[in-house]
Each structure stands twice: as structure tokens, then as C-alpha cells.
């Protein structure tokens, strides 16, 4: 999961550098007034999203499998805890009725 996040961040930073270079060289339009920084970040996000979607498909699938395994493990732990609580409750009720 961390690998996917770092790769996605790397693609964004690469796009940010490219867009910054294009804006300051005059090949891409500048933002309005003082919004130039926001304009550059927005363009970089718009470029990096589809690139990440296409390039990181395998890594995203791998991260998804890890998340599914983690969620399944947590569900199993919760069910085990729930059954422990049920058996402890049943035992205490049986002891209360025997007294």
C-alpha cells in the first residue's frame, strides 16, 4: 500500500515539475492574478490522475488485495471475539441459574 502511495506521489510530483516548467516558459497559460500556484497544482492533478490510473493498474490491484486480506482478517478477529463473549456470557448465566 505504501509503495502504491509513493508511486502515485512520484507521478504527481513529476507532473507538477513539468507543468511548472510549461507555465513559466510560457507554453501553458498562467493563472489569474495570484492564483498561479493553485493553477499549476490543479493542472498537475488533472494530468497525474489518468496517468496514475493507467500506469499503476497492477500496483493498485496488488494494494487492493492487501486491503481485502486485512479486512477479512479483522472480520475474523471480531467474530472470534464475539463468540468468546457469547460463551463467557452463557457460562455466567448458567452459573447464576445454578446458584
LUMDRENTI-720763 format. One record per residue: x, y, z of N, C-alpha, C in turn; residue in one letter; residue number from 0. Coordinates in steps of 0.1 Angstrom, whole numbers, plus 5000, padded with zeros to 4 digits. Atoms other than C-alpha are relative to their C-alpha. Layout:
// residues N
{npx:X | npy:Y | npz:Z | capx:X | capy:Y | capz:Z | cpx:X | cpy:Y | cpz:Z | type:A | seq:NUM}
...
This chain:
// residues 99
{npx:5008 | npy:4988 | npz:5000 | capx:5000 | capy:5000 | capz:5000 | cpx:5009 | cpy:5013 | cpz:5000 | type:X | seq:0}
{npx:4991 | npy:4988 | npz:4999 | capx:5028 | capy:5024 | capz:5009 | cpx:5007 | cpy:5002 | cpz:4986 | type:X | seq:1}
{npx:4994 | npy:5000 | npz:5013 | capx:5045 | capy:5015 | capz:4976 | cpx:4991 | cpy:5007 | cpz:4990 | type:X | seq:2}
{npx:5010 | npy:4994 | npz:5009 | capx:5014 | capy:5025 | capz:4956 | cpx:4999 | cpy:5015 | cpz:5003 | type:X | seq:3}
{npx:5001 | npy:4985 | npz:4996 | capx:5011 | capy:5058 | capz:4975 | cpx:5012 | cpy:5007 | cpz:4996 | type:X | seq:4}
{npx:4988 | npy:4993 | npz:5004 | capx:5047 | capy:5067 | capz:4969 | cpx:5001 | cpy:5001 | cpz:4985 | type:X | seq:5}
{npx:4999 | npy:5000 | npz:5014 | capx:5045 | capy:5058 | capz:4933 | cpx:4990 | cpy:5011 | cpz:4994 | type:X | seq:6}
{npx:5010 | npy:4990 | npz:5004 | capx:5013 | capy:5079 | capz:4929 | cpx:5005 | cpy:5014 | cpz:5003 | type:X | seq:7}
{npx:4995 | npy:4987 | npz:4997 | capx:5030 | capy:5108 | capz:4947 | cpx:5012 | cpy:5004 | cpz:4991 | type:X | seq:8}
{npx:4990 | npy:4997 | npz:5010 | capx:5060 | capy:5105 | capz:4924 | cpx:4995 | cpy:5004 | cpz:4987 | type:X | seq:9}
{npx:5006 | npy:4996 | npz:5013 | capx:5038 | capy:5107 | capz:4893 | cpx:4995 | cpy:5015 | cpz:5001 | type:X | seq:10}
{npx:5005 | npy:4987 | npz:4998 | capx:5022 | capy:5138 | capz:4908 | cpx:5011 | cpy:5010 | cpz:5000 | type:X | seq:11}
{npx:4989 | npy:4990 | npz:4999 | capx:5055 | capy:5155 | capz:4916 | cpx:5006 | cpy:5002 | cpz:4986 | type:X | seq:12}
{npx:4995 | npy:4999 | npz:5013 | capx:5067 | capy:5147 | capz:4881 | cpx:4992 | cpy:5009 | cpz:4991 | type:X | seq:13}
{npx:5010 | npy:4991 | npz:5008 | capx:5036 | capy:5163 | capz:4865 | cpx:5001 | cpy:5014 | cpz:5005 | type:X | seq:14}
{npx:4999 | npy:4987 | npz:4994 | capx:5040 | capy:5192 | capz:4889 | cpx:5012 | cpy:5008 | cpz:4994 | type:X | seq:15}
{npx:4988 | npy:4994 | npz:5005 | capx:5075 | capy:5199 | capz:4877 | cpx:4998 | cpy:5003 | cpz:4985 | type:X | seq:16}
{npx:5002 | npy:4998 | npz:5015 | capx:5065 | capy:5195 | capz:4840 | cpx:4991 | cpy:5012 | cpz:4998 | type:X | seq:17}
{npx:5010 | npy:4989 | npz:5001 | capx:5035 | capy:5219 | capz:4844 | cpx:5006 | cpy:5013 | cpz:5004 | type:X | seq:18}
{npx:4993 | npy:4987 | npz:4995 | capx:5056 | capy:5244 | capz:4864 | cpx:5009 | cpy:5005 | cpz:4989 | type:X | seq:19}
{npx:4991 | npy:4996 | npz:5010 | capx:5082 | capy:5244 | capz:4836 | cpx:4992 | cpy:5005 | cpz:4988 | type:X | seq:20}
{npx:5008 | npy:4995 | npz:5011 | capx:5055 | capy:5248 | capz:4809 | cpx:4994 | cpy:5014 | cpz:5002 | type:X | seq:21}
{npx:5006 | npy:4987 | npz:4997 | capx:5038 | capy:5277 | capz:4827 | cpx:5010 | cpy:5011 | cpz:5000 | type:X | seq:22}
{npx:4990 | npy:4989 | npz:4999 | capx:5069 | capy:5296 | capz:4834 | cpx:5008 | cpy:5002 | cpz:4987 | type:X | seq:23}
{npx:4994 | npy:4997 | npz:5013 | capx:5083 | capy:5291 | capz:4799 | cpx:4990 | cpy:5006 | cpz:4990 | type:X | seq:24}
{npx:5010 | npy:4993 | npz:5008 | capx:5050 | capy:5305 | capz:4785 | cpx:4993 | cpy:4991 | cpz:4991 | type:X | seq:25}
{npx:5007 | npy:5010 | npz:5009 | capx:5039 | capy:5273 | capz:4767 | cpx:4986 | cpy:4997 | cpz:5006 | type:X | seq:26}
{npx:5013 | npy:5002 | npz:4994 | capx:5009 | capy:5269 | capz:4791 | cpx:4996 | cpy:5013 | cpz:5006 | type:X | seq:27}
{npx:5005 | npy:4987 | npz:4995 | capx:4987 | capy:5298 | capz:4803 | cpx:5002 | cpy:5001 | cpz:5015 | type:X | seq:28}
{npx:4999 | npy:4997 | npz:4986 | capx:4993 | capy:5314 | capz:4837 | cpx:4986 | cpy:5001 | cpz:5006 | type:X | seq:29}
{npx:5013 | npy:4998 | npz:4992 | capx:4966 | capy:5316 | capz:4864 | cpx:4997 | cpy:5014 | cpz:5000 | type:X | seq:30}
{npx:5005 | npy:4986 | npz:4999 | capx:4946 | capy:5347 | capz:4870 | cpx:5006 | cpy:5006 | cpz:5013 | type:X | seq:31}
{npx:4996 | npy:4993 | npz:4988 | capx:4962 | capy:5372 | capz:4894 | cpx:5010 | cpy:4992 | cpz:5008 | type:X | seq:32}
{npx:4991 | npy:5007 | npz:4991 | capx:4978 | capy:5355 | capz:4924 | cpx:4997 | cpy:4985 | cpz:5000 | type:X | seq:33}
{npx:5004 | npy:5014 | npz:5000 | capx:4963 | capy:5321 | capz:4916 | cpx:5009 | cpy:4991 | cpz:4992 | type:X | seq:34}
{npx:4991 | npy:5007 | npz:5008 | capx:4993 | capy:5309 | capz:4896 | cpx:5004 | cpy:4986 | cpz:5006 | type:X | seq:35}
{npx:4996 | npy:5012 | npz:4993 | capx:5004 | capy:5283 | capz:4922 | cpx:4988 | cpy:4990 | cpz:5001 | type:X | seq:36}
{npx:5011 | npy:5009 | npz:5000 | capx:4969 | capy:5269 | capz:4925 | cpx:4997 | cpy:4995 | cpz:4986 | type:X | seq:37}
{npx:5002 | npy:5004 | npz:5014 | capx:4966 | capy:5268 | capz:4887 | cpx:5010 | cpy:4988 | cpz:4997 | type:X | seq:38}
{npx:4989 | npy:5010 | npz:5003 | capx:4999 | capy:5248 | capz:4885 | cpx:4996 | cpy:4986 | cpz:5007 | type:X | seq:39}
{npx:5003 | npy:5012 | npz:4993 | capx:4988 | capy:5223 | capz:4912 | cpx:4987 | cpy:4993 | cpz:4994 | type:X | seq:40}
{npx:5013 | npy:5005 | npz:5006 | capx:4953 | capy:5219 | capz:4896 | cpx:5004 | cpy:4993 | cpz:4987 | type:X | seq:41}
{npx:4997 | npy:5006 | npz:5012 | capx:4968 | capy:5212 | capz:4862 | cpx:5008 | cpy:4987 | cpz:5002 | type:X | seq:42}
{npx:4992 | npy:5012 | npz:4997 | capx:4993 | capy:5187 | capz:4877 | cpx:4991 | cpy:4989 | cpz:5005 | type:X | seq:43}
{npx:5010 | npy:5010 | npz:4995 | capx:4964 | capy:5169 | capz:4895 | cpx:4993 | cpy:4994 | cpz:4988 | type:X | seq:44}
{npx:5008 | npy:5005 | npz:5011 | capx:4944 | capy:5167 | capz:4863 | cpx:5009 | cpy:4991 | cpz:4990 | type:X | seq:45}
{npx:4991 | npy:5008 | npz:5008 | capx:4974 | capy:5153 | capz:4844 | cpx:5004 | cpy:4987 | cpz:5007 | type:X | seq:46}
{npx:4995 | npy:5011 | npz:4993 | capx:4986 | capy:5129 | capz:4871 | cpx:4989 | cpy:4989 | cpz:5002 | type:X | seq:47}
{npx:5011 | npy:5010 | npz:4997 | capx:4952 | capy:5112 | capz:4878 | cpx:4999 | cpy:4990 | cpz:4989 | type:X | seq:48}
{npx:5002 | npy:5011 | npz:5010 | capx:4947 | capy:5095 | capz:4844 | cpx:5013 | cpy:4992 | cpz:4998 | type:X | seq:49}
{npx:4988 | npy:5007 | npz:5001 | capx:4984 | capy:5087 | capz:4842 | cpx:5002 | cpy:4989 | cpz:5010 | type:X | seq:50}
{npx:5000 | npy:5010 | npz:4989 | capx:4983 | capy:5070 | capz:4876 | cpx:4990 | cpy:4989 | cpz:4998 | type:X | seq:51}
{npx:5011 | npy:5010 | npz:5002 | capx:4951 | capy:5052 | capz:4867 | cpx:5005 | cpy:4989 | cpz:4990 | type:X | seq:52}
{npx:4995 | npy:5010 | npz:5010 | capx:4968 | capy:5036 | capz:4836 | cpx:5013 | cpy:4993 | cpz:5004 | type:X | seq:53}
{npx:4986 | npy:5005 | npz:4998 | capx:5004 | capy:5032 | capz:4847 | cpx:5000 | cpy:4991 | cpz:5013 | type:X | seq:54}
{npx:4999 | npy:5008 | npz:4987 | capx:4997 | capy:5019 | capz:4883 | cpx:4989 | cpy:4990 | cpz:5001 | type:X | seq:55}
{npx:5012 | npy:5010 | npz:4999 | capx:4969 | capy:4994 | capz:4875 | cpx:5004 | cpy:4988 | cpz:5007 | type:X | seq:56}
{npx:4996 | npy:5012 | npz:4993 | capx:4989 | capy:4964 | capz:4886 | cpx:5003 | cpy:5002 | cpz:5015 | type:X | seq:57}
{npx:4996 | npy:4996 | npz:4987 | capx:5002 | capy:4981 | capz:4917 | cpx:4987 | cpy:5003 | cpz:5008 | type:X | seq:58}
{npx:5013 | npy:4997 | npz:4993 | capx:4966 | capy:4993 | capz:4926 | cpx:4993 | cpy:4987 | cpz:5003 | type:X | seq:59}
{npx:5006 | npy:5013 | npz:4997 | capx:4953 | capy:4957 | capz:4922 | cpx:5007 | cpy:4993 | cpz:5011 | type:X | seq:60}
{npx:4992 | npy:5007 | npz:4989 | capx:4981 | capy:4944 | capz:4945 | cpx:4996 | cpy:5007 | cpz:5013 | type:X | seq:61}
{npx:5004 | npy:4993 | npz:4987 | capx:4972 | capy:4971 | capz:4971 | cpx:4986 | cpy:4996 | cpz:5004 | type:X | seq:62}
{npx:5014 | npy:5004 | npz:4997 | capx:4935 | capy:4962 | capz:4968 | cpx:5000 | cpy:4986 | cpz:5006 | type:X | seq:63}
{npx:5000 | npy:5014 | npz:4994 | capx:4943 | capy:4925 | capz:4975 | cpx:5005 | cpy:5001 | cpz:5015 | type:X | seq:64}
{npx:4995 | npy:4999 | npz:4986 | capx:4963 | capy:4935 | capz:5006 | cpx:4989 | cpy:5006 | cpz:5009 | type:X | seq:65}
{npx:5010 | npy:4993 | npz:4991 | capx:4934 | capy:4957 | capz:5019 | cpx:4989 | cpy:4989 | cpz:5002 | type:X | seq:66}
{npx:5010 | npy:5010 | npz:4998 | capx:4909 | capy:4928 | capz:5013 | cpx:5004 | cpy:4990 | cpz:5010 | type:X | seq:67}
{npx:4995 | npy:5010 | npz:4991 | capx:4931 | capy:4904 | capz:5032 | cpx:4999 | cpy:5006 | cpz:5014 | type:X | seq:68}
{npx:5000 | npy:4993 | npz:4987 | capx:4934 | capy:4929 | capz:5061 | cpx:4986 | cpy:5001 | cpz:5005 | type:X | seq:69}
{npx:5014 | npy:4999 | npz:4996 | capx:4897 | capy:4935 | capz:5062 | cpx:4994 | cpy:4986 | cpz:5004 | type:X | seq:70}
{npx:5005 | npy:5014 | npz:4996 | capx:4889 | capy:4897 | capz:5062 | cpx:5006 | cpy:4996 | cpz:5013 | type:X | seq:71}
{npx:4994 | npy:5004 | npz:4987 | capx:4914 | capy:4892 | capz:5090 | cpx:4994 | cpy:5007 | cpz:5012 | type:X | seq:72}
{npx:5007 | npy:4993 | npz:4989 | capx:4898 | capy:4919 | capz:5111 | cpx:4986 | cpy:4995 | cpz:5002 | type:X | seq:73}
{npx:5014 | npy:5005 | npz:4998 | capx:4863 | capy:4905 | capz:5105 | cpx:5001 | cpy:4986 | cpz:5007 | type:X | seq:74}
{npx:4998 | npy:5013 | npz:4993 | capx:4876 | capy:4870 | capz:5116 | cpx:5003 | cpy:5003 | cpz:5014 | type:X | seq:75}
{npx:4997 | npy:4997 | npz:4986 | capx:4891 | capy:4885 | capz:5147 | cpx:4988 | cpy:5005 | cpz:5008 | type:X | seq:76}
{npx:5012 | npy:4995 | npz:4994 | capx:4859 | capy:4904 | capz:5155 | cpx:4990 | cpy:4989 | cpz:5003 | type:X | seq:77}
{npx:5009 | npy:5011 | npz:4998 | capx:4838 | capy:4872 | capz:5151 | cpx:5005 | cpy:4991 | cpz:5011 | type:X | seq:78}
{npx:4995 | npy:5008 | npz:4989 | capx:4862 | capy:4853 | capz:5173 | cpx:4998 | cpy:5006 | cpz:5014 | type:X | seq:79}
{npx:5003 | npy:4992 | npz:4987 | capx:4859 | capy:4880 | capz:5200 | cpx:4985 | cpy:4999 | cpz:5004 | type:X | seq:80}
{npx:5015 | npy:5000 | npz:4998 | capx:4821 | capy:4880 | capz:5196 | cpx:4996 | cpy:4986 | cpz:5006 | type:X | seq:81}
{npx:5004 | npy:5013 | npz:4995 | capx:4819 | capy:4842 | capz:5201 | cpx:5006 | cpy:4997 | cpz:5014 | type:X | seq:82}
{npx:4995 | npy:5001 | npz:4987 | capx:4842 | capy:4844 | capz:5231 | cpx:4991 | cpy:5007 | cpz:5010 | type:X | seq:83}
{npx:5009 | npy:4993 | npz:4991 | capx:4819 | capy:4870 | capz:5247 | cpx:4987 | cpy:4992 | cpz:5002 | type:X | seq:84}
{npx:5012 | npy:5008 | npz:4999 | capx:4789 | capy:4848 | capz:5239 | cpx:5002 | cpy:4989 | cpz:5009 | type:X | seq:85}
{npx:4998 | npy:5011 | npz:4991 | capx:4804 | capy:4818 | capz:5256 | cpx:5002 | cpy:5004 | cpz:5014 | type:X | seq:86}
{npx:4998 | npy:4995 | npz:4986 | capx:4815 | capy:4838 | capz:5286 | cpx:4987 | cpy:5004 | cpz:5006 | type:X | seq:87}
{npx:5013 | npy:4996 | npz:4995 | capx:4780 | capy:4852 | capz:5289 | cpx:4991 | cpy:4988 | cpz:5003 | type:X | seq:88}
{npx:5008 | npy:5012 | npz:4997 | capx:4764 | capy:4818 | capz:5286 | cpx:5005 | cpy:4993 | cpz:5012 | type:X | seq:89}
{npx:4995 | npy:5007 | npz:4989 | capx:4787 | capy:4804 | capz:5312 | cpx:4996 | cpy:5007 | cpz:5013 | type:X | seq:90}
{npx:5004 | npy:4993 | npz:4988 | capx:4780 | capy:4832 | capz:5337 | cpx:4985 | cpy:4999 | cpz:5003 | type:X | seq:91}
{npx:5015 | npy:5002 | npz:4998 | capx:4742 | capy:4828 | capz:5331 | cpx:4997 | cpy:4987 | cpz:5006 | type:X | seq:92}
{npx:5002 | npy:5014 | npz:4995 | capx:4744 | capy:4791 | capz:5337 | cpx:5004 | cpy:4999 | cpz:5014 | type:X | seq:93}
{npx:4995 | npy:5000 | npz:4986 | capx:4764 | capy:4796 | capz:5369 | cpx:4990 | cpy:5008 | cpz:5009 | type:X | seq:94}
{npx:5010 | npy:4992 | npz:4993 | capx:4738 | capy:4823 | capz:5380 | cpx:4987 | cpy:4992 | cpz:5003 | type:X | seq:95}
{npx:5012 | npy:5008 | npz:4998 | capx:4709 | capy:4799 | capz:5375 | cpx:5002 | cpy:4988 | cpz:5009 | type:X | seq:96}
{npx:4997 | npy:5012 | npz:4991 | capx:4727 | capy:4770 | capz:5393 | cpx:5000 | cpy:5004 | cpz:5014 | type:X | seq:97}
{npx:4998 | npy:4996 | npz:4986 | capx:4731 | capy:4791 | capz:5424 | cpx:4986 | cpy:5002 | cpz:5007 | type:X | seq:98}
